[in-house]
Amino acid sequence: MSHQLRALLVAACAVSLSAAPSAPRAESADPQSVLVAPARAGASFADREKPDDLALRYYAALDQRARVRAEFSRLRRLYPNFEPPADLYGPRRGDIDEAGLWELFSADRLDELHETIAARRKDMPGWRPSDDLMQKLKHKEQRNTIFAFWREGRWLDIAAFARDSRYFAANADVEAQWAIAEAFARTGQINEAADVYKAIFASNEDKHLRLATMQKAMATLHMSDVEALLVEARKSSKGPDDEFVAVAIDITRARIVAVLRDERKDEISADELQRFESFAKLTREPQQLGLVAWLQYKRRDFRAALETFKAAIENGGDAMIAHGLAHTLRALDLRREAEEVSYAWRAPLVNNGILFLDLLERELSQETPPYVEPARLARYAAVTIESASGEGAQGLGWYAYNSCQFDVARFWFERAVAWFPKEATVYGYVLTLKRLRQDKEALELINRYDGLFPKLVELLFPDDYYHPPFPCDSRVAAKAHGPAVKMAGYIVPGPAGPALAAERDRLRVEAEKKEATTPDAAKVAAQTQDRERVLKAVRGKFPIAVTAENPLRFQPLSPVVASRSVSVPPAPIPVAAPVGLRPEPLTGKAPLVARRVPGVGPMPSERYGFILSPGWNAVDLATWPPASEQVAPLGTQWANQEADPAWIGQQKADAATKLSASAAEHVATAMAPRARYGAAPPSPNIAAVLSLPAAKQSQTR
């Protein structure tokens, strides 16, 4: 209580004690209210009729609501028409004690704070909290809303809230600014995100906040945007230009990543790269060494990349490091070593399994197949079956076909057509069927893929190019390969023999001599009779009506069966088992001549007068329902994906929890395992690669 107010109250009490006895006595339970009387010394009769609200204002100033009510009751009994002054709390609201309200605010009990404010305003009409409290309460509620969205990954909601509620970055604390900038970056509003980071640098000189802000920007923006931010930050800084020296390594790391992702065109300085390489070698962290190795690989410095990848593997590198090592070995033409590395690390990373299949598939598909060890062929076949690889099955099919193992070739080409029906695969399958004298099945395939695979149609309508004779047509076929091995559920082709290449060269030389000695007149006469001969040969074979569906469906074998290395008793080679498929919505019979698929060149049959149909299914109009609404046929990849929880589990979980797409993305990112791939035990061949001297590594195989 101020001295002036206390003196005024004492004087009023003294006057009331000396007043006439006829003055009414207060009956309040509060003894202090007896000291307050409505009359004052020297007051006129008209003044005494006006209530003295000094005590009422005093108790209101102290926020003593019980005494305010008692004093108000006393004045109402004395003056029935008395009403509390409108400015009872207004002019003096700053003097009211708000300590309890601030305690609730500091404890983040905002709901209780709102209830307390509402109750106080009901008890004290005209009172309202201080502007400072209300402004800070509003900002805290907005901040809580932002971080509630952030925890759920609702980036679009954060960006919209920051705009619509006028909660601009300048009004937020640094943590809220970081959240807003991240939301802008994740929703593709890069310029807005960069502006928020610039605002932080412009309004803060704290070196720790500035450093943390730069780290946040590097985690959310592309490095090109971070580079512009670095320039702006150094302009706004009052300190030295090396304020970000503590994160210099991080900046270099981000620049290397940008180069690897083709997001940066400017070269990284040699000094900067040297510092990072020294840091990577000093820490011996596999991920840091891996970045250096991948950069060296991208710059085609394969020799240096090989040594760095080896160092990363030796220090606990994961399957992705092994992937880079395998690619580097392949670039150095050390394909055998690359094959061993990719095979050993195929389980932790599917890319290594794909690379393993690609490495040997090139050798297997050669026109003159090389000798491949039976153990390597068995291993390759097991991985192909386990992964249901169409490329791997095609490689084994061509290896078996070119080494005269037609039954084995049929087995692998069937699976290749089922898993990946491309032109080379179907072409090999048809050639194999023709060799096995299964002409009906071969003709069905040729007619089915007319309009899509020109090379396939050339088997009926030949081109004008020279084709050397096939070595398997001669007596060398029996000696062209070693014995095949039947496994549990599949068969491994035997290794190609050395006699095949010599026989192929002999036949080629004989064909060239015959071509050189044939008179030109005979060649012209043969070309003249070519049209009639071809049309006569295809009569009844093309065009014929066939189903448009691919009847082949194969599922991959279980890992236990696929990895079994022991042979089983001889058994018939399994063939494709047709399954029930949903028929195509044809309006009539299947077309006899298919339409050329967009992007595919003219068909060989067109030279002989065969006109292509207006639609691949003889229908020009769109079919209904659309493909996206149709039920996936059983046995297809589409059906397998729809039935796989790994493909649809996240969508079902999002629908059940009513999460938005952005929230689901954030949850999936937050819950993703952070552990590195489990280290695969290196095989003896990998150990040999790692210990291979540089001089020997330079020798190509």
C-alpha positions in Angstrom: 0.0 0.0 0.0 1.3 3.5 -0.9 1.9 6.1 1.8 -0.7 8.4 0.3 -3.4 5.7 0.2 -2.6 4.7 3.8 -2.8 8.3 5.1 -6.1 8.8 3.2 -7.6 5.6 4.7 -6.5 6.6 8.3 -8.1 10.0 7.9 -11.3 8.5 6.7 -11.4 6.2 9.6 -10.8 9.0 12.1 -13.7 11.0 10.6 -16.0 8.0 10.8 -15.3 7.4 14.5 -16.2 11.1 15.3 -19.3 11.2 13.3 -22.9 11.3 14.6 -24.1 8.1 16.4 -27.0 7.9 14.0 -24.7 6.7 11.2 -25.3 3.1 10.4 -22.9 0.5 11.6 -21.5 -2.0 9.2 -22.4 -5.6 9.9 -19.7 -7.1 7.9 -17.9 -10.1 9.3 -14.7 -8.4 8.3 -13.5 -6.2 11.3 -11.6 -3.9 8.9 -14.8 -2.9 7.2 -16.0 -1.2 10.4 -13.3 1.3 10.1 -14.7 2.6 6.8 -17.7 5.0 7.0 -19.4 6.7 4.2 -19.3 10.2 5.9 -16.3 12.5 5.8 -15.5 15.6 7.8 -16.8 18.8 6.2 -19.0 17.0 3.8 -22.3 18.4 2.9 -25.6 16.4 3.1 -25.5 15.8 -0.7 -21.9 14.5 -0.4 -22.9 12.1 2.4 -25.7 10.7 0.1 -22.9 9.7 -2.4 -21.2 6.4 -1.3 -17.6 6.4 -0.5 -16.0 3.7 -2.6 -12.4 4.2 -1.3 -12.3 1.0 0.6 -13.9 -0.9 -2.3 -11.2 0.4 -4.7 -8.5 -0.4 -2.1 -9.6 -4.1 -1.7 -10.0 -4.4 -5.5 -6.5 -3.0 -5.9 -5.2 -5.8 -3.6 -7.3 -8.4 -5.5 -9.0 -9.4 -2.2 -12.2 -10.5 -3.7 -13.9 -11.7 -0.4 -13.4 -8.2 1.1 -14.6 -6.6 -2.1 -17.8 -8.6 -1.9 -18.3 -7.7 1.8 -17.6 -4.0 1.2 -20.0 -4.0 -1.8 -22.7 -5.7 0.4 -22.2 -3.0 3.1 -22.5 -0.2 0.6 -25.6 -1.8 -1.1 -27.3 -1.9 2.3 -26.5 1.7 3.0 -27.3 2.8 -0.6 -29.7 0.4 -2.3 -29.1 2.0 -5.7 -25.3 1.6 -5.5 -23.6 0.1 -8.5 -19.8 -0.7 -8.6 -17.9 1.8 -10.7 -17.1 0.7 -14.2 -13.5 1.5 -13.7 -13.1 -0.4 -10.5 -10.4 -2.6 -12.0 -9.8 -0.9 -15.3 -7.5 2.0 -14.4 -5.7 -0.1 -11.7 -5.5 -3.5 -13.4 -1.7 -3.2 -13.6 -1.6 -3.1 -9.8 -3.4 -6.5 -9.4 -1.1 -9.3 -8.4 -0.8 -11.8 -11.4 1.8 -14.0 -9.8 -0.6 -17.0 -9.8 -1.4 -16.5 -13.4 2.3 -16.4 -14.4 3.0 -19.5 -12.4 0.4 -21.4 -14.5 1.9 -19.9 -17.6 5.4 -21.0 -16.7 4.2 -24.5 -15.9 2.5 -24.8 -19.3 -0.9 -25.3 -17.6 -2.5 -23.2 -20.3 -6.0 -24.8 -20.0 -6.1 -24.1 -16.3 -4.8 -20.6 -16.9 -7.7 -19.9 -19.3 -10.2 -21.2 -16.7 -8.6 -19.0 -14.0 -8.8 -15.9 -16.2 -12.4 -16.7 -17.1 -13.4 -17.2 -13.4 -11.7 -14.0 -12.3 -13.4 -11.9 -15.0 -16.7 -13.3 -13.9 -16.0 -12.4 -10.3 -14.5 -9.0 -11.2 -16.4 -7.4 -14.0 -14.3 -5.0 -16.0 -11.0 -6.8 -15.1 -8.8 -8.2 -17.8 -5.2 -9.6 -17.7 -2.2 -7.5 -18.6 -1.3 -7.1 -22.2 2.1 -8.7 -21.6 0.5 -11.9 -20.3 -2.0 -12.2 -23.1 0.5 -11.6 -25.8 2.9 -14.2 -24.4 0.0 -16.6 -23.9 -0.9 -16.3 -27.5 2.6 -16.9 -28.7 3.0 -19.9 -26.5 -0.2 -21.5 -27.8 0.9 -20.9 -31.3 4.2 -22.4 -30.6 2.6 -25.5 -29.1 0.4 -25.8 -32.2 3.4 -25.7 -34.4 5.3 -28.4 -32.5 2.2 -30.6 -32.3 2.1 -30.5 -36.1 5.9 -31.1 -36.2 5.7 -34.2 -34.1 3.1 -35.6 -36.5 5.0 -34.6 -39.6 2.2 -32.3 -40.8 4.5 -30.1 -42.7 1.8 -28.5 -44.9 -0.2 -27.6 -41.8 2.8 -25.9 -40.2 3.5 -23.9 -43.4 -0.2 -22.9 -43.7 -0.4 -22.1 -39.9 2.7 -19.9 -40.1 1.0 -17.9 -42.9 -2.6 -17.9 -42.0 -2.2 -17.1 -38.3 0.2 -14.3 -39.0 2.7 -16.2 -36.9 5.6 -15.0 -38.9 9.2 -16.2 -38.3 10.1 -12.8 -36.9 7.6 -13.3 -34.0 8.8 -16.8 -33.1 11.6 -18.1 -31.0 14.5 -19.8 -32.7 13.2 -23.4 -32.2 9.9 -22.5 -33.8 11.7 -20.7 -36.6 13.6 -23.9 -37.3 10.4 -25.9 -37.4 8.8 -23.4 -39.8 11.9 -23.5 -42.0 11.9 -27.3 -42.1 8.2 -27.3 -43.0 8.8 -24.9 -45.8 11.7 -27.0 -47.1 9.8 -30.3 -46.9 6.9 -28.9 -48.8 9.0 -27.5 -51.6 8.9 -23.9 -50.6 12.6 -23.5 -50.7 12.7 -19.7 -51.0 10.5 -19.3 -47.9 12.7 -21.7 -45.9 15.8 -19.8 -46.9 14.2 -16.5 -45.9 13.5 -17.9 -42.4 17.1 -19.0 -42.0 18.3 -15.6 -43.2 16.0 -13.9 -40.7 17.6 -15.9 -37.9 21.0 -14.9 -39.0 20.0 -11.2 -39.3 18.4 -11.1 -35.8 20.9 -13.2 -33.8 24.5 -12.7 -33.1 24.9 -15.7 -30.7 27.5 -17.9 -32.3 26.0 -21.1 -31.0 22.6 -20.3 -32.4 24.1 -19.3 -35.7 26.1 -22.5 -35.9 23.1 -24.6 -35.0 21.0 -22.8 -37.6 23.6 -23.5 -40.3 23.5 -27.2 -39.4 19.7 -27.2 -39.6 19.8 -25.5 -43.0 22.3 -28.2 -44.2 19.9 -30.9 -43.1 16.9 -29.5 -44.9 18.1 -27.6 -48.0 20.0 -28.5 -51.1 23.6 -27.6 -50.9 23.2 -24.9 -53.7 20.7 -23.1 -51.4 23.1 -23.6 -48.4 25.9 -22.0 -50.4 23.8 -18.8 -50.9 22.9 -18.9 -47.2 26.5 -19.1 -46.2 27.2 -15.9 -48.1 24.3 -14.1 -46.5 25.2 -15.4 -43.0 28.8 -14.1 -43.3 27.6 -10.7 -44.5 25.3 -10.4 -41.4 27.9 -11.5 -39.0 29.9 -9.0 -36.9 32.5 -11.6 -36.1 35.3 -13.2 -38.2 34.6 -14.8 -41.5 35.4 -18.3 -40.2 32.5 -18.4 -37.8 31.5 -21.8 -39.4 34.9 -23.3 -39.1 33.5 -25.8 -36.6 31.3 -27.3 -39.3 33.7 -26.9 -42.1 34.0 -30.7 -42.4 30.2 -31.0 -42.5 30.0 -28.4 -45.2 32.6 -30.2 -47.3 30.7 -33.5 -46.7 27.5 -31.9 -48.0 29.3 -30.6 -51.0 30.6 -34.0 -51.8 27.1 -35.5 -51.5 25.8 -32.7 -53.8 28.4 -33.7 -56.4 27.5 -37.4 -56.1 23.9 -36.5 -56.7 24.7 -34.2 -59.7 23.3 -31.3 -57.7 26.5 -29.3 -57.8 28.5 -28.2 -60.9 31.3 -26.2 -59.2 34.4 -28.0 -58.4 35.4 -28.5 -54.7 38.8 -27.0 -54.0 41.8 -29.3 -53.7 42.7 -28.0 -50.3 39.1 -28.6 -49.0 39.1 -32.2 -50.4 42.5 -32.8 -48.9 41.3 -31.8 -45.5 38.3 -34.0 -45.7 40.3 -37.0 -46.9 42.7 -36.5 -44.0 39.8 -36.3 -41.7 38.3 -39.5 -43.1 41.6 -41.4 -42.8 42.1 -40.1 -39.3 38.7 -41.1 -38.0 38.7 -44.3 -40.1 34.9 -44.1 -40.1 33.6 -46.3 -43.0 30.9 -43.8 -44.1 33.4 -40.9 -44.4 35.9 -43.1 -46.3 33.0 -44.3 -48.5 32.1 -40.7 -49.5 35.7 -40.1 -50.6 35.7 -43.4 -52.5 32.5 -42.7 -54.3 33.8 -39.3 -55.3 36.9 -40.8 -56.6 34.8 -43.4 -58.5 32.7 -40.6 -60.0 35.8 -38.8 -61.1 37.0 -42.1 -62.7 40.0 -42.4 -60.5 39.3 -46.1 -60.1 42.7 -47.0 -58.7 42.4 -44.6 -55.8 38.7 -45.5 -55.3 39.7 -49.2 -55.0 42.1 -48.5 -52.1 39.7 -46.2 -50.3 36.8 -48.7 -50.7 39.0 -51.4 -49.3 39.9 -49.3 -46.3 36.2 -48.6 -45.7 35.4 -52.3 -45.8 38.3 -53.1 -43.4 36.9 -50.6 -40.9 33.4 -52.0 -40.8 31.9 -50.7 -44.0 28.3 -51.8 -44.9 26.8 -53.4 -47.9 26.6 -50.1 -49.8 30.4 -49.7 -49.4 30.8 -53.3 -50.8 28.6 -52.3 -53.7 31.0 -49.5 -54.6 33.9 -51.9 -54.2 32.3 -54.3 -56.7 31.6 -51.5 -59.2 35.2 -50.3 -58.9 36.5 -53.8 -59.5 34.3 -54.2 -62.6 35.6 -50.8 -63.9 39.1 -52.1 -63.5 38.1 -55.2 -65.4 38.5 -57.4 -62.4 35.2 -59.0 -63.0 35.9 -62.2 -61.2 36.7 -60.3 -57.9 33.7 -58.1 -58.4 31.5 -61.2 -58.8 32.7 -62.6 -55.4 32.2 -59.3 -53.6 28.7 -58.8 -54.9 27.7 -62.4 -54.2 29.0 -62.2 -50.6 27.0 -59.0 -49.9 23.8 -59.8 -51.8 21.7 -60.5 -48.7 22.1 -57.1 -46.9 21.5 -55.1 -50.1 19.5 -56.2 -53.1 21.6 -54.0 -55.4 24.5 -56.4 -54.8 22.4 -59.3 -55.9 21.4 -57.5 -59.0 25.0 -56.6 -59.8 26.1 -60.2 -59.2 23.5 -61.4 -61.8 24.5 -58.7 -64.3 28.2 -59.5 -64.0 28.0 -63.1 -65.1 25.0 -62.6 -67.4 27.2 -60.9 -69.9 29.4 -63.9 -70.2 26.6 -66.4 -70.2 24.8 -64.5 -73.1 27.8 -64.6 -75.5 27.3 -66.2 -78.9 30.2 -68.5 -78.2 29.8 -69.4 -74.5 33.0 -69.5 -72.5 33.8 -72.3 -70.0 32.3 -71.4 -66.6 33.0 -73.5 -63.6 30.1 -75.8 -62.5 30.2 -74.4 -59.0 29.8 -70.8 -60.4 26.9 -72.0 -62.6 25.2 -73.7 -59.7 25.6 -70.6 -57.5 24.3 -68.3 -60.3 21.3 -70.6 -60.9 20.4 -70.7 -57.1 20.4 -66.9 -56.9 18.4 -66.6 -60.1 15.7 -68.9 -58.7 15.7 -67.3 -55.3 15.2 -63.8 -56.7 13.1 -64.7 -59.7 15.3 -62.8 -61.9 14.3 -62.6 -65.6 17.8 -61.4 -66.6 19.5 -64.2 -64.8 17.1 -66.8 -66.3 17.7 -65.4 -69.7 21.5 -65.6 -69.3 21.2 -69.3 -68.2 18.8 -69.9 -71.1 21.2 -68.5 -73.7 24.2 -70.3 -72.2 22.3 -73.6 -72.4 21.0 -72.9 -76.0 24.4 -71.8 -77.4 26.0 -74.9 -75.8 23.4 -77.2 -77.4 21.5 -78.0 -74.1 18.0 -77.4 -75.5 16.0 -79.0 -72.7 17.8 -77.0 -70.1 17.4 -73.9 -72.3 13.7 -74.4 -72.4 13.5 -74.6 -68.6 15.2 -71.2 -68.1 13.6 -69.4 -71.1 10.2 -70.3 -69.8 11.0 -68.6 -66.5 12.6 -65.7 -68.2 9.5 -65.1 -70.3 7.3 -65.4 -67.1 9.4 -63.0 -65.1 10.6 -60.5 -67.8 9.2 -61.1 -71.3 11.4 -58.9 -73.4 12.4 -59.4 -77.0 15.7 -61.2 -76.5 14.1 -63.6 -74.0 11.1 -64.5 -76.1 13.3 -64.8 -79.2 15.5 -67.4 -77.4 12.5 -69.2 -76.2 11.1 -69.5 -79.7 14.4 -70.7 -81.1 14.6 -73.3 -78.3 11.1 -74.6 -79.1 11.9 -74.9 -82.8 15.0 -76.9 -81.9 12.9 -79.2 -79.8 10.4 -79.5 -82.8 7.6 -77.9 -80.8 6.5 -75.8 -83.8 2.9 -75.2 -82.6 4.1 -73.5 -79.4 6.7 -71.5 -81.3 4.1 -70.3 -83.8 1.8 -69.2 -81.0 4.5 -67.1 -79.5 5.4 -65.5 -82.8 1.8 -64.6 -83.5 1.2 -63.4 -80.0 4.1 -60.9 -80.1 3.5 -59.7 -83.6 3.4 -55.9 -83.5 5.8 -55.8 -80.5 9.0 -57.8 -81.2 10.1 -57.4 -84.9 13.0 -59.9 -84.4 10.6 -62.6 -83.4 8.5 -62.1 -86.6 11.7 -62.3 -88.6 11.7 -66.1 -87.9 8.8 -66.3 -90.3 9.6 -63.3 -92.6 13.4 -63.4 -92.8 15.5 -60.3 -93.3 18.2 -59.8 -96.0 21.2 -60.2 -93.7 23.7 -63.0 -93.5 23.4 -65.4 -90.5 26.2 -67.9 -89.9 25.2 -71.5 -89.4 24.6 -72.8 -85.9 27.3 -75.1 -84.6 24.8 -77.3 -82.8 23.6 -78.5 -86.2 26.8 -80.4 -86.7 28.2 -83.5 -84.9 30.1 -81.4 -82.4 26.8 -80.8 -80.4 27.4 -83.9 -78.4 30.7 -82.6 -77.2 29.7 -79.0 -76.7 29.0 -79.2 -73.0 29.4 -81.0 -69.8 26.7 -82.8 -67.9 23.8 -80.8 -66.5 22.9 -81.1 -62.8 19.4 -81.4 -61.5 18.7 -79.6 -58.3 15.7 -79.3 -56.0 13.2 -77.6 -58.3 15.6 -76.4 -61.0 18.4 -77.6 -63.3 21.9 -76.2 -63.8 23.3 -76.3 -67.3 26.6 -78.0 -67.9 29.8 -76.0 -68.7 30.4 -75.2 -72.3 33.2 -77.2 -73.9 36.2 -75.9 -75.9 35.2 -77.7 -79.1 32.2 -75.4 -79.7 34.3 -72.3 -80.6 36.4 -74.1 -83.0 33.4 -75.6 -84.8 31.7 -72.2 -85.0 34.8 -70.7 -86.6 35.0 -73.6 -89.1 31.4 -73.2 -90.2 31.8 -69.4 -90.6 34.8 -69.8 -92.9 33.0 -72.3 -95.0 29.9 -70.0 -95.3 32.1 -67.1 -96.3 33.8 -69.1 -99.0 30.4 -70.2 -100.4 29.1 -66.7 -100.4 32.2 -65.4 -102.3 32.0 -68.1 -105.0 28.2 -67.7 -105.7 27.6 -65.8 -109.0 25.8 -62.5 -108.7 23.1 -63.7 -111.2 22.3 -66.6 -108.9 21.9 -64.1 -106.0 19.5 -61.9 -108.1 17.4 -64.9 -109.1 17.1 -66.0 -105.4 16.0 -62.6 -104.4 13.3 -62.6 -107.1 11.8 -65.9 -105.9 12.0 -64.8 -102.2 8.6 -63.3 -101.9 6.7 -66.3 -103.3 8.8 -68.7 -101.2 8.1 -66.8 -98.0 4.4 -66.5 -98.5 4.1 -70.1 -99.3 6.1 -71.0 -96.2 3.9 -69.0 -93.8 0.6 -70.2 -95.2 -1.3 -71.6 -92.2 1.3 -70.4 -89.8 0.7 -66.6 -89.9 -1.6 -65.1 -89.1 -3.4 -67.4 -86.6 -5.6 -66.5 -83.7 -3.9 -66.9 -80.3 -4.7 -65.7 -76.8 -3.1 -62.3 -75.9 -2.1 -63.4 -72.3 1.2 -64.7 -71.3 0.3 -68.2 -69.9 3.6 -68.6 -68.0 3.5 -68.0 -64.3 6.3 -69.0 -62.0 6.8 -68.2 -58.3 10.3 -68.0 -56.8 11.3 -71.1 -54.8 11.8 -70.8 -51.0 15.3 -69.8 -49.9 15.9 -73.3 -48.4 15.2 -75.0 -51.7 17.0 -72.5 -53.8 20.2 -72.6 -51.7 20.3 -76.5 -51.5 23.6 -77.5 -53.0 23.1 -81.3 -53.2 21.8 -82.9 -56.3 18.5 -84.9 -56.2 17.6 -88.0 -58.1 16.8 -87.5 -61.8 13.3 -86.1 -62.2 11.4 -84.6 -65.1 12.2 -80.9 -65.7 9.3 -78.9 -64.3 7.3 -76.9 -66.9 5.2 -73.9 -66.6 1.9 -74.4 -64.9 -0.9 -72.2 -66.3 -3.2 -70.5 -63.8 -6.6 -68.9 -64.1 -6.3 -65.4 -65.6 -8.9 -62.7 -66.1 -9.6 -62.6 -69.8 -9.1 -59.5 -71.8 -12.3 -57.5 -72.6 -12.4 -58.3 -76.3 -15.5 -57.6 -78.3 -15.0 -60.5 -80.6 -12.3 -62.9 -81.8 -8.7 -62.1 -81.2 -7.1 -60.1 -84.1 -5.2 -62.2 -86.6 -2.6 -59.4 -87.2 -1.7 -57.3 -84.2 -1.2 -53.6 -84.2 2.2 -52.1 -84.0 2.8 -50.9 -80.5 3.7 -47.2 -80.2 7.5 -46.7 -80.3 8.1 -50.0 -82.2 9.2 -49.9 -85.8 7.6 -51.6 -88.8 7.0 -55.3 -88.6 8.8 -57.6 -91.2 5.3 -59.0 -92.2 4.4 -55.5 -93.6 6.8 -56.0 -96.5 4.6 -58.9 -97.6 1.3 -57.1 -97.6 0.0 -57.9 -94.1 -1.9 -54.8 -92.8 -1.8 -54.2 -89.1 -5.0 -54.0 -87.1 -6.3 -50.6 -85.8 -5.8 -51.8 -82.2 -3.6 -54.3 -80.5 -6.9 -56.1 -79.5 -8.8 -55.0 -82.6 -10.6 -52.3 -80.5 -10.0 -48.6 -81.0 -12.1 -47.4 -78.0 -10.9 -47.4 -74.5 -11.9 -50.4 -72.4 -13.8 -50.2 -69.1 -13.2 -50.5 -66.2 -9.7 -48.9 -66.3 -6.7 -50.9 -65.4 -6.4 -49.2 -62.0 -9.9 -50.5 -61.1 -9.5 -54.0 -62.3 -8.6 -57.0 -60.2 -5.0 -58.1 -60.6 -4.7 -61.5 -62.3 -3.5 -64.3 -60.0 0.2 -65.0 -60.3 1.2 -61.6 -61.7 3.6 -59.2 -60.0 0.6 -56.8 -59.6 -1.3 -59.4 -57.6 1.7 -60.2 -55.5 2.3 -56.6 -54.6 -1.3 -56.1 -53.6 -1.1 -59.1 -51.3 2.3 -58.2 -49.8 2.0 -56.4 -46.4 5.3 -54.7 -47.1 3.6 -52.8 -50.0 0.3 -52.1 -48.4 0.9 -52.1 -44.7 1.8 -48.5 -44.5 -1.2 -47.4 -46.4 -3.5 -49.4 -44.2 -1.9 -48.1 -41.1 -2.3 -44.6 -42.3 -6.0 -45.1 -43.0 -6.5 -46.7 -39.6 -4.9 -43.9 -37.7 -6.2 -41.2 -40.1 -2.7 -39.8 -40.7 -2.0 -37.5 -43.6 0.5 -38.6 -46.3 3.1 -36.1 -44.9 2.5 -37.4 -41.4 2.9 -41.0 -42.5 6.2 -40.0 -44.3 7.5 -38.4 -41.1 6.5 -41.4 -38.9 8.1 -43.8 -41.4 11.3 -41.7 -41.4 11.4 -41.4 -37.6 10.8 -45.2 -37.1 13.2 -46.3 -39.7 16.1 -48.4 -38.2 19.3 -46.4 -37.9 21.7 -49.4 -37.7 24.0 -50.2 -40.5 23.5 -53.3 -42.6 24.8 -56.3 -40.8 28.3 -57.1 -41.9 28.3 -60.1 -44.2 31.2 -62.6 -43.5 33.7 -62.1 -46.3 34.4 -65.1 -48.4 38.0 -66.2 -49.0 37.8 -64.6 -52.4 36.9 -61.2 -50.8 39.8 -61.5 -48.4 42.0 -62.1 -51.4 40.7 -59.0 -53.1 41.4 -56.9 -50.0 44.9 -58.2 -49.7 45.6 -58.1 -53.4 48.7 -56.0 -54.1 48.3 -53.0 -56.3 50.7 -54.4 -58.9 48.6 -57.5 -59.3 45.3 -55.6 -59.3 46.4 -53.8 -62.4 46.5 -57.1 -64.3 43.3 -57.6 -66.1 41.8 -61.1 -66.3 
